[in-house]
Amino acid sequence: MRAVIQRVKSAEVLVDGHVSGKIGNGLLVFVGVARGDGEEDISYLISKLPDLRIFEDTSGKFNLSLREINGEMLVVSQFTLYGDCRKGRRPSFTEAEDPILARDLYERFILRLREENIPVQTGEFQARMEVHLINDGPVTLILDSRK
């Protein structure tokens, strides 16, 4: 699984003009599922995301986690994180998991975050979405369960 993490002051995702998920201070996390991903990939991301120290303390250092600031998380599925642009001009998505299997892993990922008592809002799997955000910093990081 691959995650692009953005520290945000606020973020929301719209589906067909309606708000699907909306958060204040926290993390916007785009998640892509690769072929062959499973429970261990979910566990890896769960072990990192809530405790990733990317929020500033009073001296301006990255010392605080999402849990410590009582932040929220907006999780948006994004298979294009597995787009391979090395050949030609059109991305290949052969590394992305089949949508039926990917949906199951995406939903289990969200469930596991909620079991960790993380306030989670979501986009809608396989929907065309508009994502609005105010990136704080900007701070944008990538996590990959296979690297």
C-alpha positions as CSV (number, residue, x, y, z in Angstrom):
1,M,0.0,0.0,0.0
2,R,1.1,3.5,-0.7
3,A,0.1,6.6,1.1
4,V,0.6,10.3,0.3
5,I,0.2,12.2,3.5
6,Q,-0.4,15.9,3.6
7,R,-0.5,17.9,6.9
8,V,-3.5,20.1,6.6
9,K,-5.3,22.9,8.4
10,S,-8.5,21.7,6.8
11,A,-9.6,19.4,4.0
12,E,-12.8,18.1,2.4
13,V,-13.8,15.8,-0.4
14,L,-16.8,16.3,-2.6
15,V,-18.7,13.6,-4.6
16,D,-21.3,14.9,-7.0
17,G,-21.2,18.3,-5.3
18,H,-21.9,16.9,-1.9
19,V,-19.4,16.7,1.0
20,S,-18.4,13.1,1.6
21,G,-15.8,13.9,4.3
22,K,-14.5,17.0,6.0
23,I,-11.8,17.6,8.6
24,G,-10.1,20.4,10.4
25,N,-6.5,20.2,11.6
26,G,-4.9,16.8,10.7
27,L,-3.9,14.6,7.9
28,L,-5.2,14.1,4.4
29,V,-4.1,10.7,3.3
30,F,-4.4,9.4,-0.3
31,V,-4.2,5.6,-0.3
32,G,-3.4,3.3,-3.2
33,V,-3.6,-0.5,-3.1
34,A,-1.1,-2.6,-5.1
35,R,-1.5,-6.1,-6.4
36,G,-0.8,-8.6,-3.6
37,D,-1.3,-6.1,-0.7
38,G,-2.8,-7.6,2.4
39,E,-3.2,-7.3,6.1
40,E,0.5,-6.8,6.8
41,D,0.5,-3.7,4.5
42,I,-2.5,-2.3,6.3
43,S,-0.7,-3.0,9.6
44,Y,2.4,-1.2,8.4
45,L,0.5,2.0,7.6
46,I,-1.5,1.8,10.8
47,S,1.7,1.5,12.8
48,K,3.0,4.7,11.3
49,L,0.3,7.2,10.5
50,P,-1.3,8.0,13.8
51,D,2.1,8.4,15.5
52,L,4.1,10.1,12.7
53,R,5.7,13.1,14.3
54,I,5.0,15.8,11.7
55,F,3.3,18.4,13.7
56,E,5.2,21.2,15.2
57,D,5.7,21.7,18.9
58,T,6.0,25.1,20.6
59,S,9.6,25.5,19.4
60,G,8.7,24.7,15.8
61,K,10.2,21.2,15.6
62,F,8.4,18.2,14.2
63,N,7.8,16.5,17.5
64,L,4.0,15.9,17.7
65,S,1.8,13.2,16.2
66,L,-1.8,13.3,15.0
67,R,-2.8,11.6,18.3
68,E,-0.9,14.2,20.4
69,I,-2.7,17.2,18.6
70,N,-6.1,15.4,18.7
71,G,-6.2,15.8,14.9
72,E,-8.4,14.2,12.3
73,M,-7.7,12.2,9.2
74,L,-9.4,12.3,5.8
75,V,-8.7,9.1,3.8
76,V,-9.2,9.2,0.1
77,S,-8.7,6.2,-2.2
78,Q,-6.4,6.9,-5.2
79,F,-5.4,4.0,-7.5
80,T,-3.3,6.5,-9.6
81,L,-0.6,6.3,-6.9
82,Y,0.4,3.2,-8.7
83,G,0.5,4.9,-12.1
84,D,3.8,4.0,-13.9
85,C,4.9,6.7,-16.3
86,R,8.3,5.3,-17.2
87,K,7.3,4.2,-20.7
88,G,5.4,6.3,-23.2
89,R,3.1,9.1,-22.3
90,R,0.1,7.3,-20.8
91,P,0.4,5.9,-17.3
92,S,0.1,2.2,-16.8
93,F,-1.9,1.0,-13.8
94,T,-0.9,-2.7,-13.9
95,E,0.5,-2.5,-10.4
96,A,-2.8,-1.3,-8.9
97,E,-5.0,-4.0,-7.3
98,D,-8.3,-5.1,-8.9
99,P,-11.0,-2.7,-7.7
100,I,-13.0,-5.4,-5.8
101,L,-10.0,-6.5,-3.8
102,A,-8.7,-2.9,-3.4
103,R,-12.1,-1.8,-2.0
104,D,-11.9,-4.5,0.7
105,L,-8.4,-3.5,1.8
106,Y,-9.3,0.2,1.7
107,E,-12.3,-0.4,3.9
108,R,-10.3,-2.6,6.3
109,F,-7.7,0.1,6.5
110,I,-10.3,2.6,7.6
111,L,-11.8,0.2,10.1
112,R,-8.4,-0.4,11.6
113,L,-7.8,3.4,12.0
114,R,-11.1,3.8,13.7
115,E,-10.2,0.9,16.0
116,E,-7.2,3.0,16.9
117,N,-9.6,5.8,18.0
118,I,-8.5,8.0,15.1
119,P,-11.4,10.3,13.9
120,V,-11.6,9.4,10.2
121,Q,-13.6,10.9,7.4
122,T,-13.5,9.4,3.9
123,G,-14.0,10.0,0.2
124,E,-16.0,7.5,-1.8
125,F,-14.2,4.5,-3.3
126,Q,-14.1,4.6,-7.2
127,A,-16.0,7.9,-7.3
128,R,-14.9,11.0,-9.2
129,M,-14.0,13.3,-6.3
130,E,-13.0,16.9,-5.8
131,V,-10.5,17.4,-2.9
132,H,-10.1,20.8,-1.3
133,L,-7.4,21.4,1.2
134,I,-5.2,23.9,2.9
135,N,-1.8,22.2,3.2
136,D,0.0,23.3,6.3
137,G,3.7,23.9,5.7
138,P,3.4,22.6,3.1
139,V,4.2,19.2,4.5
140,T,3.7,16.2,2.1
141,L,5.2,12.8,2.7
142,I,5.0,9.3,1.1
143,L,4.8,6.0,2.9
144,D,5.1,2.7,1.0
145,S,4.5,-0.6,2.8
146,R,6.9,-2.3,0.4
147,K,9.9,0.0,0.8
